[in-house]
């Protein structure tokens, strides 16, 4: 971004923000959103940089307490002929004395930074550490502007010049010019044949313009200008006019270039973490997926204990072995004994071993079920992350892995006789999570007019569940509601795309439309799905 565009923007910001009160500052990575009155000044210190005003903050998280909160904006100005904005702030102390501070916004490419200065212009806060021998800056030190050895055009003398030379070198010597500005001046120079006239014409067009232009190259936003550039003729563009043309132009550039790229980067990061978690879960599941060996050992211990019990009167104390008859097969079975223990103590040991192995088997089955549910959760998250359309949605999708507690995941999963999955919220967090994981074509269920869990029936795109599946899912909603003991329960269901969570409402609260109401019994779900089993995500 060049100085001339920022010059126009500074006047716009001064008109929009002057006398406004800073109510909040949010810092999230390279994003800073400053709440001023009802507006937000959004600043992005990545590549490329951005500065614009909007009604909503771009930094959604990371509220940071800075001493400028409660201050009023006195002015927005340009302290140097460079890509630096300075906002002077005034705040009344408890004694009624005004306290001055400053926000300095450096939009200088890869070295872009954000500073908060006190009245003495010492650094209170900086977004990024400055590593420079020319300008060492750190908290407590006096702030120094970026070095700038360029000069005003009027102070320079030029010999013989050519359009090619103007385009390649002018911006290296003239303060406030960018390579794109130099390219446009070179374009004008081809007609005027005089550099002074070309420069004056360029600056006059810039000064008189009250519009901005966003040019596209290969379908992506590339250049922002303060008037229509002849050197960019042939490139498609958008024109911005009205109250905030420069802010609106930069916001559009940010949303179409930076935000889209950041969205894809964030998607890749989240998917990478999910893939790593998925691999770990699969490796852990392998340890629990084959409990047959534990089960065989448990049944053997039980059988030997029972055989010993029925033949205990034949066992002599101090024996190492007992040869007993299997009452089922009639065959002779050898039972190993501990000679240091009495026959009854040996008997009790076999049953103790059976109970211990049975508990281990149950834990293995429950652990396997929990791992399978989390694998399902990860799979659903991956699907939703890939389809996410904005950054806020992605940040919400990151939360499920943080929602786990000592009680496990906040959702349970069940498999219907048809093979389709049923997801049930265990609490308000689980109910909230279900909507994030659900696809628009899935079905949502809830007991009508009584508290209960939200239930989601997973359905493939383009397919519809059978009536039997809908009734079983509705029965699950009845089973996990306060109406479980009342026999028949009314349940509403509709597609997820018709379910909405109003902003600012409590966890789990939703509104919905296009619903169908059915009357079902909880017993249907209990009989056809539970069958005495624990859910695939642990007990609900």
KETORVO-661156 format. One record per residue: x, y, z of N, C-alpha, C in turn; residue in one letter. Coordinates in steps of 0.02 Angstrom, whole numbers, plus 50000, padded with zeros to 5 digits. Layout:
BEGIN
XYZXYZXYZa
...
***
This chain:
BEGIN
500424994050000500005000050000500445006250000x
500235011449963500665017449957500425023050002x
500865027750012500745033450056500135037550033x
500055038449968499515042749943498825039949960x
498745033449956498105030449975497985031350050x
498515030450090498455031350162498315038650180x
498585043250140498445050350150497695051650144x
497385048850092496655049650083496285046150141x
496515040250160496195036550213496225040250280x
496785043750292496855047150357496325052650365x
496165056250311495635061250314494965058050328x
494855052350297494235048650307494175046250380x
494725043450407494715041150476494625046850525x
494935052550509494865058350553494135060650557x
493795060450501493085062350499492645057150535x
492805050750527492385045450556492495044350631x
493135045150652493315042950720493455048650769x
493575054650744493755060250789493205061450840x
493395062350902492965063350960492635056850985x
492775051450950492495044950972492875042151031x
492525038151072492825035251132493025028051118x
493645026251136493875019451128493595015151184x
493185010351167492865006151218493204999451227x
493574997251176493874990551180494414989851127x
494924985951143495454984251094495534976751093x
495484973851034495574966551027496204965250986x
496624961051014497244959050979497234951550969x
497244949450907497224942250890497714940850834x
498294938350852498814937150802499034943650770x
498994944050704499174950250668498604955150661x
498034953450691497434957650686497354961850749x
497184968150739497004972650795496354976050776x
495854975550820495224978950809495104983750867x
495034990150851494944995350901494214997750897x
493844996550951493144998750953493095006050971x
492835010050924492755017250934492025018950924x
491675020650978490965021850973490615015650947x
490225016250894489885010550865490285007250809x
490875010050793491275007550738491885003650763x
492205000150716492824996650732493354998650680x
493935000750706494515001850663494904995350662x
494914992050603495244985550596495924986550563x
496434983550593497114984250569497414977250560x
497724976050503498044969550491498774970650474x
499204967450513499924968450505500254962150478x
499984959850422500264954050388500514956150320x
500444951850272500674953550205500134951650155x
499784956550125499874963850133499514966450195x
499664972750212499354975950271498654978450254x
498294980550306497624983250294497434987850351x
497014992950335496734997450385496064999950358x
495534998650395494875000650371494385000550429x
493815003750418493285004250469492704999750449x
492404996450499491814992350486491364992450547x
490774989550540490304989450596490434983450642x
490804978450619490964972550658491724971750663x
491984969250719492714968350725492954962350685x
493544962950656493834957250621494194952650670x
494454955450724494744951350777494174948950822x
494014942550818493444939950854493604938050926x
494244936550939494434934451006495024938551030x
495274936851090495884939851114495824947051137x
495284948551173495204955351200495804956851245x
496124962451232496734964151270496634970851304x
496784970951368496724977251405497324981651391x
497204987351358497724992251345497524998851378x
498005002751399497845008951436497485014251395x
497355013051331497015018051290496255017451295x
496015011951325495285011051331495005016651375x
494465019651351494175025351387494425032051362x
494915031851317495195038051288494755040451230x
494795046951216494445049851159494945051551104x
494745050551042495185051950985495175059450971x
495755062650976495815069750963495925071050889x
496355066950857496485067850785496815061750756x
496745061150690497105055950652497535059650602x
498185058550603498615062350558499185058050531x
499575061150487500155057950456500785061450483x
501175058150525501755061550555502355062150509x
502345058550452502905058650406502645056950336x
503045058350285502835056650217502995049250204x
502645045150242502745037950237502095034450258x
502095027850256501475024150269501375023050344x
501295028750379501215028650452500625033050471x
500165030350510499605034150538499725035150612x
499565041050636499625042350708498945044950733x
498705041850786498065043950817498225046850886x
498065053150895498185056450960497565055451004x
497685053351066497145051751112497175056251174x
496595057551203496545061451265496085057851313x
496305057351376495905054051427495945058251491x
495365059151522495355062951584495525058451643x
496005060651684496195056751744495675057951798x
495745054451854495275055151910495275062151938x
495855065551930495895072451955495625077451905x
495425074951847495145079451796495655082151747x
496295079951755496825082251710496845077951647x
496925080951589496965076951527497625073251521x
497585066951500498185062751489498205061151414x
498775062651384498865061551313499225054951300x
499005051351248499355045351226499265044851150x
499595040051119499585039551046499535032151024x
499185031250969499205024850933499595026150869x
500115022350857500505023150796500415016750755x
500195017650693500035012050648500515012250590x
501005007850589501495007550535501265002350484x
501085004550425500855000050372501394999450319x
501974997150342502584997250302502794990250280x
502344986750248502514980150220502664974950274x
503204971150264503364965650310503554968250380x
503744974650386503934977450451503354981250484x
502744980250459502164983650487502104982150562x
501874987250600501834986350672501324991250702x
501164989850765500664993850801500954995650869x
500955002150886501245004450949500735008550988x
500795008051055500445012651100500975016651136x
500935023251132501425027651164501105031751219x
501495033451270501235037951321501335045151299x
501175049851343501225056951326501935059151309x
502445055551336503145057151321503385053551258x
502925050051226503055046151165503515040151178x
503475037651240503825031451256503355025551243x
503635020051222503235014251202502945010651264x
502285010051265501935006351317501804999151294x
501644998651229501474992051201501664992051127x
501904986251104502024985351032501794978351013x
501504977950953501234971550931501784966550916x
502314968950882502864964550863503524967250889x
503974962750904504644964750925505014967750865x
505364973250876505734976550822506464974450826x
506694970950774507394968850772507754972950719x
508044978450740508374982950693508934986750728x
509514986850696510074990750724509984998150709x
509594999650657509465006650639508965009850686x
508465005950706507925008650747507735003650801x
508165002750852507994997950905507425000650948x
506874997050951506294999250989506064993751036x
505904995651097505614990951145505244995051198x
504784991751235504394995451285504844999451332x
504625005551345505005010051389505445014951351x
505625013151289506055017451248505645022651211x
505975028151191505645033151150505515030351080x
504925031651055504745029150989505105033250936x
505345029850884505655033050826505285031050763x
505165035850720504835034450656505295030350612x
505015026550565505435022750519505895027450480x
506515025450469506985029850431506725031050360x
506825037250337506575039050270507055044250240x
507465041950193507965046450164507735049350097x
507095048250080506835051150018506685058550028x
506625062249972506515069449976505895071449935x
505605077349950505045079749909505275080749837x
504815079749791504965080349719505285087049703x
505025092349735505245099149719505975100349738x
506245096349785506935097349807507435093449766x
507195089549719507645085449679507755088449610x
508345087049581508505089249514508605083049470x
508325083149410508365077449366508695079549300x
509115075249275509415076449209508935073949155x
509215070849105508815068049051508455061849077x
507815061449067507425055749092507045052449035x
506885046049046506485042248998505905039049036x
505365037149001504805033849034505035027649073x
505495023849043505745017849077506115019649141x
506515024849137506895027049196506435029649251x
505925033449231505435036049279505095030349316x
504885025349278504525019649309504975015749356x
505615014949338506055010649377506375014149437x
506475020749432506885023949483506555029649522x
506035032649495505755038649527505565037449600x
505235031649614504995030349682505575029349732x
506175028049706506745027149751506995033649781x
506815039249748507075045749770506535050449798x
505915049649774505395054449792504975051949851x
504925055949902504545054049962503805053349944x
503495048149971502775047249962502575043349900x
503045041449859502885037749798503025030249806x
502615026249773502705019049772502885017049700x
503105010849689503245008649620502635009449574x
502035008149601501435008949559501315016249541x
501445020849589501375028049574501865030049519x
502485027549524502995029149475502805026549405x
502495020649404502265017749341501745022249308x
501285024949349500765029349322501055036049299x
501535038749336501855045049316502235043949250x
502555038149242502905036549180502405036049122x
501815033549136501285032949085501065039949062x
500985044549110500795051449094501365055049058x
501985053549079502585056749050502645055348975x
502405049548954502435047848883502035052948841x
501525056048870501125060948834501395068048844x
501585069748906501795076648921502505078048900x
502935072848900503645073448883504045077448934x
503705079948985504055083649039503885080549106x
504405078849145504305075449209503935079849258x
504085086249260503755090749308503005091049293x
502825091249230502125091449211501785084849227x
502135079449213501845072749226501715071949301x
502205074049342502135073449415501565077849439x
501525084049415501005088749435500315086149415x
500265083349355499625080549331499405074749375x
499885070449391499745064749434499485066949502x
499835071749534499655074049600498985077749600x
498835081349545498195084849539497615079849536x
497705074649496497185069449491497075066249559x
497615064949595497565062049662497195066649710x
497375073149709497085077949756496335078949743x
496135079049680495435080449663494975074449670x
495255068549671494835062449671494485061449738x
493855059349735493485057549795493235050349789x
493585046449747493405039449737494045035249743x
493945028749752494515024249752494365018449705x
494895014949685494825009649635495225003449657x
494904997649651495234991349667495294987449601x
495924986349580496054982849517496194975449530x
495984971349482496054964149488496534961449434x
496934956549454497394953249408497324945749417x
497184942149364497064934949368496504933149417x
495994937549417495414936149459495494937949532x
496064940649552496184942249622496344949649630x
496134952649686496284959849698497034960949702x
497264966049667497994967149662498204974249680x
497864979449653498074986349663497504990649689x
497664995349734497185000449757497455007249738x
497035011349706497255017949684496745023249705x
496965029549704496515035049723496175038249663x
496355036149603496005038149542496135032649490x
495795033049433495885027949381496565028849347x
496975023549350497645023849322497635021549249x
497915025849206497965023949136498435018049125x
498935017449170499425011949164499115005249180x
498525005249210498174999049227497584997749180x
497565001449126497025000749077496984993449053x
496384990849051496304983949029496184979149086x
496384981149147496254976949206495554978349232x
495184973149252494524974349282494604977849349x
494104981749369494154985449433493464986549463x
493474988249527492874990449562492984997649583x
492455001649576492495008749595492125009649661x
492425013449707492115014849772492015022349779x
491405024149799491245031149810490815031649873x
490535037549886490115038349944490495041050004x
490285039150065490565042050126491275039450140x
491405033050130492045030050150492365026150093x
492505029250037492755025449979493425021949992x
493875025150031494545022350040494525016650091x
494145017650144494065012250193493705006350163x
493175007750124492785002250093493214998350043x
493635001950007494074998749958494564994049993x
494874996450047495374992450083495034986550118x
494424987650143494054982150175493914976550124x
493694978650064493564973750011494194969949992x
494734973649986495384970449970495554965350024x
495474967250087495634962750143495194956450141x
494554957450132494084951750134494194947050074x
494374949750016494434945649957495134942649948x
495634945949976496314943449968496594940550033x
496654944850083496964942750145496524937750183x
495894939550194495464935350235495364928450203x
495294928350137495204921950103495834917650111x
496414920750105497044917050113497124914750185x
496964919150232497014917350303496534911650319x
495944911750288495454906550298495734899750276x
496044899650218496334893450193496914891050236x
497324895850259497884894050303497634891150369x
497114894250397496824891850460496514884950450x
496184884050393495894877450378496444872150377x
496994873650343497544868850339497824867150408x
497894872350451498154871250518497694866750559x
497044868250556496554864250595496524857150568x
496504856350502496474849650473497104845650489x
497674848950492498294845550511498264843050583x
497994847150628497924845050698497424839350703x
496874839750666496364834550668496644827950640x
497044828350587497344822250559497814818950609x
498184823050645498644820450696498254817150752x
497704820350772497284817450825496954810950801x
496734810850739496424804950710496904799050710x
497524800350691498034795050689498164792250759x
498204796750809498324794650878497744790450904x
497134792550887496534788850909496514781850879x
496684781350815496674774750782497204770050812x
497784772850827498314768850859498104766450928x
497774770950966497534769051032496974763951028x
496544764750978495974760250971496194753150956x
496754752450921496994745750905497124741550967x
497304744951022497444741351085496804738651117x
496234741551098495604739651131495114736251084x
495284736051020494794733550971494694725950974x
495164722251002495124714951004495114712551076x
494544713051110494514710951181494394703451189x
494404699651132494244692551135494724688751182x
495364690751181495854687251223495694688151297x
495524694551315495344695751385494724691851404x
494234691851357493604688351370493724680851378x
494174677951337494314670751341494644669151408x
495104673451430495444672351495494944672751552x
494484677651547493984678451600493524672351604x
493294669951548492844664151546493194657851570x
493844657251553494234651451576494294651551653x
494444657551681494504658151754493844656451788x
493304658751759492644657351787492484649851785x
492644646651729492494639551720492904635351769x
493554637051775493974633251822493744634351894x
493534640451909493274641751976492654637751991x
492204637351942491584633451951491724626051958x
492184623351918492364616251921492674614651989x
493094619252012493414618352077492894618452133x
492394622952125491864623552175491474617052183x
491294613952127490894607752129491304601652149x
491974602252147492394596552165492854598252223x
492664603452261493094605752316493224600452368x
492734596052380492804590952432493324585652413x
493524585452349494014580452327494724583152329x
494784589752339495444593052336495784592752404x
496404590252405496774589652468497204595952478x
497244598452540497674604252555498394602852533x
498734607952507499424607352486499504604652416x
498954603252382499004600452314499204605952265x
499584603852214499784608352161499294608052102x
498934602552097498464601652043497854597952068x
497304599152033496694595352048496414592951982x
496264586551976495984583651915495234582851926x
494844586651892494124586751902493774585351836x
493134583451843492734581851783492324587851761x
492374589451696491964594851667491254592351661x
490794595451699490104593051701489734594151636x
490014598151591489684599251526489914594251474x
490564592751474490834588251422490994581251448x
491054580551514491244574051543491984572651540x
492374577451514493104576551509493434578551575x
494044575751585494434577451645494834583751631x
494794588451677495134594951670495614595751728x
496224598151713496724599251766496694606551787x
496614607751853496594614451881497224615751920x
497594621051900498214622751935498044625952003x
498424623952056498304626452124498944629152154x
498844633552202499404636052241499434632052305x
499954627852314499974623552373500004627252439x
500204633752437500244637652500499554639952523x
499054639252479498384641452496497924635452507x
497404636752545496904631452557496494630452494x
496164624752487495734623652428495224629252417x
494924631752472494424637152465494744643652442x
495354644952468495704651052446495884650752372x
496074644752349496194643852277495564645052237x
495004642652263494354643752231494204651252225x
494304654752281494164662052282494624665852234x
495244663452226495724666752181495484666452108x
495204660652089494964660052020494384664852007x
493934665552056493374670152046493594677452049x
494104678852091494394685552092494694687352024x
495054682451996495364683551931494824684751878x
494274680851883493724681751835493424688751840x
493304691051902493004697651912493474703251887x
494124702351901494614707351879494644707751803x
494664701851770494684701851697494024704451667x
493464703151701492824705651677492804713251680x
493074716051734493104723351740493564726251685x
494124722851674494594725051622494264724851554x
493874719451542493524718751479493014724251469x
492644725851523492144731151518492474737951505x
493034739251539493394745551528493654745851456x
493894740251431494154740051362493594741551313x
493004738651325492434739851280492214747151283x
492174749851345491964756851353492464761651322x
493124760051333493644764351304493614764051228x
493514758151201493464757451128492874761451101x
492314761151138491724764851117491854772451118x
492194774751170492354781951175492824784051118x
493324779851104493794781451050493434781650983x
492974777050972492594776950910492164783250903x
491864785450959491464791550957491894797650942x
492494797850973492924803650960493174803450887x
493294797450861493484796950791492924799450746x
492314797850764491734800450726491714808050731x
491834810650791491844817850802492374821150759x
492974818250757493524821050717493334820850643x
493034815350621492824814850552492314820150533x
491824821350578491324826550565491644833450565x
492114834550611492464840950614492844842250549x
493194837350524493564838150462493094840150405x
492524836850403492034838350351491784845450356x
491634847750417491374854450426491914859750415x
492534858250436493084863050426493194864150352x
493194858850312493294859450240492754863750208x
492154863750236491594867450206491494874350238x
491884875950290491794882350325491894888250277x
491484893250284491494898950238491804905250268x
491914905250334492214911150365492634909250425x
493034913950446493514912850500493174911550567x
492624915150579492264914350642492004907250649x
491744904550595491494897650596492054892750611x
492654893950583493224889550596493434889750669x
493444895750698493634896450768493144892750814x
492504892850796492004889150835492114881650828x
492314879450769492424872350757493034869650793x
493494874250813494084872050850493914870050922x
493344872550948493184871651018493034864551040x
492714860250998492524853551022493084849651055x
493694849951029494244846251060494414849151129x
494214855451141494334858551206493744857551253x
493184854951227492574854151267492604847951312x
493104843451299493134837351337493284838851410x
493004834751454493124835551525493274828651554x
493314828251620493434821851653492864816951639x
492294819551620491714815251606491694813151533x
492194815251493492224813251423491934818451378x
491794816451317491524820951267490814823051286x
490614829151266489934831551283489394828751237x
489574823951195489064820751153489134813151158x
488594809651143488614802351138488384800451068x
488614794751044488424792350977488114785450982x
487624784250941487284777850937487214775850864x
487174769350852487064766850785486374763750780x
485974766250732485314763450722485364756550688x
484844752550692484854746050658485034746550584x
484854752350553485004753350482485734755050469x
486104756750523486804758650516486924766150520x
486394770150516486484777450521486664779450592x
487034785050597487274787450662486774792350692x
486734791950759486304796450797486754799850849x
486764806450850487174810250898486714813550949x
486904813051013486494815651068486914820251112x
486674826251125487024830751171486934828651243x
487494828251280487454826151351487284831951397x
487424838051374487304844051414487224849951366x
487184855951394487084861851351487674862951303x
488284861351327488864861951282488814856951225x
488594850851242488504845751191487974847651141x
487424850551166486884852751121487134858051073x
487554862651099487844867951058488314864951005x
488704860051027489184856850983488844853250925x
488284850050939487934846250887487784850550826x
487554856650837487374860950781487984862950740x
488564863350773489174865050735489394859150691x
489264853050716489484847150679488984844950626x
488364847050634487844844650589487884848050520x
487684844350469487624847050402486904849650392x
486804854150346486124856850335485604851550318x
485834846050287485354840850267485234835650321x
485584836050378485444831550435484774833450466x
484524829050510483884830350544484014831650619x
483654836450645483704838550715483054836750752x
483114834150813482534831950853482574834850923x
481984836350952481964838651022481254837451049x
481224835151111480574834151143480204840851146x
479574840851131479184847051126478994849551196x
479174855851210478964859451271479214856251336x
479724851951333480034849351394480784849451385x
481164850551439481894850551433482154843751409x
482684843851370482974837551347483564838651302x
483864833151283484454833451239484244834851167x
484704838251132484624838851060484874832351028x
484544830250976484734824050942484824825550868x
485354822950838485484823950766485514817050733x
485134816250680485164810250638485574812050577x
486154808750569486594810150513486304807050449x
486264811250397485974809050333486434811250276x
486564806950229486974808650172486624813750128x
487014818250097486734823250053486344819949996x
485754822349982485364819749927484954813549944x
485004811250007484614805450028484144807450085x
483634803350096483154804750149483104798550194x
483014799750260482944794050306482254790750297x
482224784450318481574780950316481134783350373x
480494781850369480034783650423480244780250488x
480474774050481480694770250541481284773650575x
481764776150535482344779550563482134786150597x
481674789750567481434796050597481084794750663x
480684789450666480324787850728480804785450783x
481324781750764481814779450813482214785350840x
482394789950796482764795950818482314800250863x
481684800750846481214804550888481144801150956x
481134794550957481104790851020481714792251064x
482294793051031482904794751068482834801551102x
482534806451065482424813051094481954812651154x
481454808151149480994807051205481354803851264x
481784798851249482144795251301482604799851340x
482934804551305483404809151338483064815751354x
482454815451379482094821551398481774820451466x
481514825951494481174825551559480504821851554x
480294820651492479654817151482479724809651477x
480324807051491480444799951483479954795551522x
479794797551582479364793451625478614794351611x
478444798851566477734800351555477414796151501x
477764791151476477474786751425477564789751357x
477034792351327477074795351261477324802551265x
477774804251218478084810851218478034813851148x
477834820351145477824823851081478534826251065x
478754825051003479424826950982479374830750916x
479734836550912479774840350851480414838450814x
480374838150748480984837150709480944841050644x
481534843050620481584846750557482304846150532x
482434848450471483114848250446483534853550482x
484174852150490484624856650526484624863550494x
484544864050429484564870650396484004875250420x
483494872450453482944876450478483014877950553x
483584875950582483714877150654484204882950660x
484054887750703484464893650709484594895250782x
485214897450797485364899650864485404907250864x
484924910750896484944918150898485564920550934x
485894925850910486494928550942486354930551015x
486824929051058486784931151128486344926851172x
486044921551146485614917151186486044912051224x
485734909051274486094904151316486284898051275x
486754894151302486984888051268486404883251258x
486374880551198485864875551182485204878251160x
485094884951167484454887851148484434888851072x
483884886551040483804887450968483084889150951x
482994891750891482324892450863482314888150800x
481714886150779481674881950719481004882750685x
480974880450623480354880950584480284874850538x
479724874550503479584868850458479624862150493x
479424862050557479494855950596478894851250585x
479014844950600478494839850603478464837350675x
477864836450702477794834050770477524826850769x
477854822450806477624815550812477574813750886x
477154808950901477084806450969477394799550972x
477904798651016478274792451019478364790351092x
478604784151101478764781751168479514781051174x
479804782351233480524781551243480734774251235x
480264769651247480434762451246480684760151177x
480454763351124480654761251057481414761751049x
481694767551069482414768551065482774763651112x
482514763051173482824758651223482824751351199x
482294749251167482224742251146482634740851083x
482614745451034482924744050969483654746150963x
483854751051004484544753550997484964752051058x
484714753751117485104752651177485224745251190x
484674741551197484714734251210485204732751266x
485204737151316485634736051373486354738351362x
486494741451303487174743551288487294750751312x
487934752351325488124759251338488194762751271x
488094769351269488194773051206488914772551183x
489034774051119489704773551091490154779151114x
489894783651154490324788951181490324788951256x
490144783451288490084783351360489374784551380x
489214783651443488524784351466488274791551460x
487634792151441487344798851432487024801051497x
***
